[in-house]
């Protein structure tokens, strides 16, 4: 896989890393009391709560949330947007990364894009395979 493809996948996973960091911050580092518990290694695993995407949007940008809600028809909002906003932020943030990996797998199988070097369509590149060498270099046996 080329360096550009790896960078592309990394960029697509950045929202997931941000969601994990935000949830970790809220659970363990958002107040002085919680920070003291972490410093004393008195960590409660049940304190970790996964946030919903809608809650994160409302907490950080209420104005854009209200603007988006006013611009969309109520039927579209309740059918498509509301279920997405009720989903965990980490799960929604995984969608671009997983889609990117599936895209890379498809391009690898088809031998297009950055995976063109692995394609066997070009005869010069296919000569390294074991099957091609087996067809051209037949073994000869001699009787003694």
N, C-alpha and C positions, 0 to 999 in steps of 0.2 A: 504494500500500500504506500502510495506516495505521501510525502510530508504534507502536501496540501489537503489530502483527504483526511489525514489524522487531525490537522488543525480544524477542518470543517466539522468533524465529529466532536472535537473538544468544545468548539463554540456552541454547538447545538446542546451540549450537556451543561452549559453554564447556568441556564435557569434552574436546573435541578440542584446544582451546587449552591446556588443562592437560596433556594427554598429550604434546603437542609440547614444551611447556616442561619437563616432567619428563625426557623423553629428551634434550633439549638440555643440561639441567643435568647429567645423568649422564655424557654424552659429553665435555663441555667444562669444566664448573665444579665437579665433585665433589671434586677434590683440588687441592692447591696447585701440583703439577706441571702439571696440565692448565690451570689458570688462567694460569700463566706462559707456556705455549705460546700461549694465546689472546692474551695481552698482546703477545707478540712476533710475532703474526700468523703463527705456525707451526702452522696448523690442518690436521690430517689429516682429509680427508673420509671416509676409511675407518674412522675412530674412532667415527663416529656409528652406533650400533646402536639398532634399534627394540626396545623391550621387549615382552614378552608380558604380557597382562592377568593371567594366573595368577601370574607372577613378581612383578608389582607388588603384587598382593594378599597374597602370602606375605611379601614383604619388609616391608610396612607394617602388616599386621594379621593375624598368624598365628593369633591366637585366634579371630577371626571366621571365618577360612578353615576351621579345624578344626571349629568349631561348625556351619557350613553343610554341611560334608562328612558330619558325623555325622547331621544332620537329614534329609538326602536319601537315598533308596534308591540303592544302588550302581548299579543299572541306569540310573536317571534321570541320575545324575551322569556316568557314562561316555558316555551317548548324547547328552545335551544340553549339560551344563555344561562338561565337559572340552574339547570342540572350541572352545567360546567362550573358555575360559581359555588355550588355546594360540594364539589369534589375536593379531596385533599390537594393542597398546593403542590406537594412533591409528586403526586401522581400526574397532575396536569403538566408539570414542568418536565416530566419524562417523555412526553409525547414527541417533541422535536428530536430528541436524541435517538429514540427508538425508530422513528421514521427515517432518520439519517442513516442508521445502521442497516435498515431494510433496503434503503435505496442503494447503499454501497454493496450489499450482498447481490442485489439484482444486477448492478453494473459489473460486478465481478463475474457472475455467471454468464452474462452476455458478452463479456470481454470488450466493454466500451468505456469511454472516459479515461480515467486515470489507470484503469486496469487493461488497457489495450496491449500492454507489453506481455500480458499473460495469455492473450488470445492465440488460438492455434489456427486461425484463418490464414495467417501469413506462413508460407512454407519454410522460410529461413528461420523463423522462431520455433517452429515445431520440430526441428531436427534434434533438439536436446532430449526429446522424450524417449523412453525406453522402447515403446512400441515401434516408433519410426526406425530406430537402430536395429531392432529385431527383424524387421521386414527386409532391410537392405543388406545386412551382414549375416547371411545364413551360415550356420555352423557346418563344417565338413568333417566327416568321420573317415578315418582310414583304418583298414583292417590289417592286422599284423599276423 
